[in-house]
């Protein structure tokens, strides 16, 4: 009976140790599970964090795009407003053009009539060419496929041609009735001051008399200067001083 207590104590210690080991295993196992769960949770947290970061970046990008679109829309709105204003101005201009077009046609007709009258009263140089120009203008006015702006340009062009005649010197050949006989003569035009002819044989010259409205014969002493003037007009001689009969200005 002396050895019963120690044996019981040893058994109790053994049982206690066995129980503690089992509990420790349970604790270790539970700890491992907790660690695994924590690791899994951390992975989920990391994924969620990454997803949130990605979405935040997308949000920032979209926000910048929205801001850019707002600026673009404001600019486009300004352009649309300006275009609407321009369209309104164009509409008003078109209405004015219609009015101007109705007014400019009579003006062009009066200009052509005035130019024709001027040519009739002017020194009779290049009579056929100038008459044909007037006839073309009249025919043009009856044409429906030519814009009013083009018609007006051509009328002004005809006026410019007539203006240029007044400050140029020209030589040309044309038929003229001399002493009752139609002959080929050389004409010398000096602006609108003089229109002189010289027969091709160089024996007779005449000048247009504005008062008499006819050609009058010039003295033979003028023939050499007329020949010189013809050569200058044809650029066969350098420009130089010439002496020609000039009628007094009225």
TIBA-876032 format. One record per atom (N, C-alpha, C): residue in three letters; x, y, z. Coordinates in steps of 0.1 Angstrom, whole numbers, plus 5000, padded with zeros to 4 digits. Each point is the difference from the previous one (the first is absolute). Layout:
BEGIN
ALAXYZ...
% end
This chain:
BEGIN
UNK500849885000UNK499250125000UNK500950125000UNK501250005003UNK500950115000UNK500350054986UNK499849934990UNK500450044986UNK498850044992UNK498850005007UNK498850034992UNK499950154996UNK500350095009UNK500050144997UNK500950054989UNK501249965001UNK500950044989UNK499649954987UNK499449884999UNK499649944988UNK498850084995UNK499150035009UNK498850084996UNK500450134995UNK501150065007UNK500550144996UNK500649994986UNK500749904998UNK500749984987UNK498949984989UNK499049935003UNK499049974991UNK499250144997UNK499850075011UNK499350134998UNK500950094991UNK501350005003UNK500950094992UNK500049964985UNK500049864998UNK500049954987UNK498750044993UNK498949995007UNK498750034994UNK500050154997UNK500550085010UNK500150144998UNK500850044988UNK501249944999UNK500950034989UNK499449964986UNK499349885001UNK499349964987UNK498950104996UNK499350045011UNK498950104997UNK500650134995UNK501150055006UNK500650124995UNK500549994986UNK500649894997UNK500549984986UNK498950004990UNK498949945004UNK498850004991UNK499550144998UNK499950075011UNK499550144999UNK501050094992UNK501349975002UNK501050084992UNK499949974985UNK499749874997UNK499849974986UNK498850084994UNK499050005009UNK498850074996UNK500350154998UNK500750055009UNK500450154999UNK500850024987UNK501049914999UNK500950024988UNK499149994987UNK499249905000UNK499149984988UNK499150124998UNK499450055011UNK499250124999UNK500850124995UNK501250015005UNK500950114996UNK500349994986UNK500249884995UNK500449984986UNK498850044991UNK498849965005UNK498850034992UNK499750155000UNK500350065012UNK499850155001UNK501050074990UNK501349955000UNK501050064991UNK499649984985UNK499549884997UNK499549984986UNK498950094997UNK499050015010UNK498950094997UNK500450144999UNK501050045008UNK500550145000UNK500750024986UNK500849904996UNK500750014987UNK499050024989UNK498949915000UNK499050014990UNK499350135000UNK499750055012UNK499350135002UNK500950114995UNK501349995003UNK501050104995UNK500050014985UNK500049884994UNK500049994985UNK498850074995UNK498849975006UNK498850064996UNK500050155002UNK500650045011UNK500250155003UNK500950064990UNK501149934996UNK500950064990UNK499350014987UNK499249904996UNK499350004988UNK499050125000UNK499350015011UNK499050115001UNK500750144999UNK501250015007UNK500850125000UNK500450034986UNK500549904993UNK500550024986UNK498850044991UNK498949935002UNK498850044992UNK499650145003UNK500050045013UNK499650145003UNK501050104994UNK501349965000UNK501050094995UNK499850024985UNK499749884993UNK499750014986UNK498850084996UNK499049985008UNK498750074998UNK500250155003UNK500850035010UNK500350145003UNK500850074989UNK500949924994UNK500850054989UNK499150034988UNK499049904997UNK499150014990UNK499150125002UNK499650025013UNK499250125003UNK500750134997UNK501350005004UNK500750134997UNK500250024985UNK500249894993UNK500150014985UNK498750054994UNK498949945004UNK498750044995UNK499750145004UNK500450045012UNK499750145005UNK500850104991UNK501249964996UNK500850094991UNK499350014987UNK499549884995UNK499450004987UNK498750095000UNK499349995011UNK498850085002UNK500350145000UNK501050045007UNK500550145000UNK500350054986UNK500849914993UNK500450044987UNK498850014990UNK499049915002UNK498850014992UNK499250135003UNK500050045013UNK499250125003UNK500750124994UNK501350005000UNK500750124993UNK499749994985UNK500149884994UNK499849994986UNK498550044996UNK499149955009UNK498650044997UNK499750155001UNK500750065009UNK499950155001UNK500550074987UNK501249944996UNK500650064988UNK499149984987UNK499549874999UNK499149974989UNK498750095001UNK499550025012UNK498850095001UNK500350144996UNK501250055003UNK500450134995UNK500050004984UNK500649904995UNK500149994985UNK498649994994UNK499149925006UNK498649994995UNK499350145001UNK500250075011UNK499450135001UNK500550094990UNK501350004997UNK500650094990UNK499549964986UNK499949874997UNK499549964988UNK498550044997UNK499249995011UNK498650044999UNK500050154997UNK500950085006UNK500050144998UNK500450034985UNK501149934995UNK500450014987UNK498949964990UNK499349905003UNK498949954991UNK498950114999UNK499750065012UNK499050115000UNK500550124991UNK501350035002UNK500650114992UNK500049974985UNK500349874997UNK500049964986UNK498650014994UNK499049965008UNK498650004995UNK499650154997UNK500550095010UNK499750144997UNK500750054988UNK501349964998UNK500850044989UNK499349954987UNK499549885000UNK499449944988UNK498850094996UNK499250045010UNK498950094998UNK500550134993UNK501150055006UNK500550134994UNK500549984986UNK500749884998UNK500549974986UNK498950004990UNK498849945004UNK498950004991UNK499550144996UNK500050095010UNK499750144998UNK501050074991UNK501349975003UNK501150074993UNK499949954985UNK499849864999UNK499949954986UNK498950064992UNK498950035006UNK498950064993UNK500450144996UNK500850075008UNK500450144997UNK501250014991UNK500949895000UNK501250024993UNK499849974985UNK499049924996UNK499749974986UNK499650134992UNK499150085005UNK499850134993UNK501250095000UNK500849995010UNK501350085000UNK500949964989UNK500249874999UNK500849954989UNK499550034986UNK498750004998UNK499450044988UNK500350144996UNK499950095011UNK500350144998UNK501550024997UNK500849925006UNK501550014998UNK500349964986UNK499449904995UNK500349954986UNK499550114990UNK498850055003UNK499550104991UNK500850135000UNK500550035012UNK500950125001UNK501349984992UNK500649885002UNK501249964993UNK499850004985UNK498949954995UNK499750004986UNK499950144994UNK499450095008UNK499850144996UNK501450074999UNK500849975010UNK501450065001UNK500849964988UNK499949874996UNK500849954989UNK499550074987UNK498750024999UNK499550064988UNK500550144998UNK500150075012UNK500550144999UNK501550025001UNK500749895002UNK501450005002UNK500750004986UNK501450015001UNK500849994988UNK499849864994UNK499749984988UNK499649874994UNK501149914997UNK500849965010UNK501149904999UNK499449875004UNK500549904993UNK499649865003UNK498549995001UNK499350064990UNK498550015001UNK499449865001UNK500449914992UNK499449874999UNK500249925013UNK501250005005UNK500449935012UNK499250055012UNK499950135001UNK499350065011UNK498549984999UNK499550004988UNK498549984998UNK499749855003UNK500949914997UNK499749865003UNK500149975015UNK500850085007UNK500149995015UNK498750045006UNK499450104995UNK498750055005UNK498949904997UNK500049944988UNK499049904996UNK500149875009UNK501249975003UNK500249885009UNK499550035014UNK500150125005UNK499550045013UNK498549995000UNK499450054989UNK498550004999UNK499549855000UNK500749924992UNK499649865000UNK500249935013UNK501050045007UNK500349945013UNK498950035010UNK499550124999UNK498950045010UNK498749924998UNK499849944988UNK498849924998UNK500349855004UNK501249975003UNK500349865004UNK499749975014UNK499349895003UNK499649965013UNK501049925008UNK501049954992UNK500949915007UNK501350075004UNK500050135000UNK501150085004UNK499650085013UNK500849985010UNK499750075013UNK500150154999UNK499250075008UNK500050154999UNK501450055003UNK500749935010UNK501450055003UNK500949994988UNK499949894992UNK500849994988UNK499650104990UNK498850034998UNK499550104991UNK500650145003UNK499950035013UNK500550135005UNK501550014998UNK500749895002UNK501549994998UNK500350034985UNK499349944991UNK500350024986UNK499650154995UNK499050055006UNK499750144997UNK501150105005UNK500549975012UNK501150085005UNK501249984992UNK500249884995UNK501249974992UNK499950084987UNK498950014994UNK499850084987UNK500350155003UNK499650055011UNK500350135004UNK501550025002UNK500749905006UNK501450015002UNK500750004987UNK499649934990UNK500650004986UNK499950144994UNK498850065002UNK499950134994UNK500950105007UNK500149995013UNK500950095008UNK501449984995UNK500449884998UNK501449974996UNK500350064986UNK499050014991UNK500250064987UNK500550155002UNK499650065010UNK500450145002UNK501450035004UNK500749895003UNK501450025005UNK501049914993UNK499649964988UNK500949914992UNK500250054986UNK501049954993UNK500350034986UNK499949874992UNK499350004989UNK499749884993UNK500150024985UNK500449894993UNK500050014985UNK499349874995UNK499250024990UNK499249894995UNK499750034985UNK499649904993UNK499750014985UNK498549974998UNK499450094992UNK498549984998UNK499750074987UNK498849964995UNK499550074987UNK499450135003UNK500250104991UNK499450135002UNK499850064986UNK498950074999UNK499650074987UNK500850134999UNK500950004991UNK500950124997UNK499750054986UNK499650124999UNK499650064987UNK499049924993UNK499149955007UNK498949924993UNK500449864997UNK501249955004UNK500449874997UNK500449935013UNK499549885002UNK500449925012UNK501449954998UNK500850045010UNK501449965000UNK500549955013UNK501049925000UNK500649955012UNK501050105005UNK499850045013UNK500950105005UNK500549965014UNK501150065004UNK500549985014UNK499550115009UNK499449965011UNK499550105010UNK501050015011UNK500250135005UNK500850035012UNK499150075010UNK499749935011UNK499250065010UNK500950045012UNK499950135004UNK500850055011UNK499050045011UNK499749905009UNK499050025010UNK498750034994UNK499350115004UNK498850054993UNK500350134994UNK501350045000UNK500350134994UNK500050004985UNK500649894994UNK500150004986UNK499749864994UNK499350004989UNK499849884992UNK500550044986UNK501149954996UNK500750044987UNK500149884991UNK499850024987UNK500249894991UNK501150034990UNK500649904995UNK501050014989UNK499849894990UNK499850044987UNK499849904990UNK501249905000UNK499849884995UNK501049905000UNK501250044991UNK499750084990UNK501150054991UNK500750125006UNK499650055012UNK500750105007UNK499850144994UNK499150024991UNK499950124993UNK498950105005UNK499149955008UNK498950085005UNK499749975014UNK499850115008UNK499749995014UNK498850095004UNK499349965010UNK498950085004UNK499749985015UNK499350095006UNK499750005015UNK498550025002UNK499549935010UNK498650025003UNK499750135006UNK499050074994UNK499650135005UNK498849995009UNK500150025013UNK498949985009UNK498850094998UNK500250124995UNK498950094997UNK499349964988UNK500849984989UNK499449964987UNK499549865000UNK500449925009UNK499749855001UNK500449934987UNK501250044995UNK500549934988UNK501550015000UNK500749934991UNK501450014998UNK500450114991UNK501050085003UNK500550104992UNK501449974996UNK500450044988UNK501349974994UNK501150085007UNK501149945003UNK501150075007UNK501150034989UNK500850115003UNK501150034991UNK501049894999UNK500749994989UNK501049894998UNK501150015011UNK500250125005UNK501150035010UNK499849915013UNK498849965002UNK499749925012UNK500349854998UNK500249954988UNK500049864997UNK501249935007UNK501250075000UNK501149935006UNK499849985015UNK499450105007UNK499749995014UNK499049895003UNK499049994991UNK499049905001UNK500649864999UNK500949994990UNK500749874999UNK500849965012UNK500650105006UNK500849985012UNK499049965012UNK498950065001UNK499049975010UNK499549854998UNK499849964988UNK499549874997UNK501049895004UNK501350034998UNK501149915004UNK500149995015UNK499850115007UNK500150005014UNK498849925006UNK498850024994UNK498849935005UNK500249854998UNK500749964989UNK500249864998UNK501249945006UNK500750085009UNK501249975007UNK501149964991UNK500050064988UNK501149994991UNK501150115002UNK499650095008UNK500950125003UNK499950035014UNK501150045007UNK499950045014UNK499250125002UNK499250025011UNK499250125002UNK500950124999UNK499450104993UNK500750134998UNK499050114997UNK500550125000UNK499150114997UNK499650004986UNK498750034997UNK499550014987UNK499150124999UNK499950064988UNK499250124998UNK498849964992UNK498850015006UNK498849974993UNK499050115001UNK499150014991UNK498950115001UNK499049965011UNK499950085010UNK499049975011UNK499050115000UNK498749965001UNK499050105001UNK499950065014UNK499650125001UNK500050075013UNK498949935008UNK500249995013UNK499049945009UNK498950105002UNK498849945000UNK498850095003UNK499750015015
% end
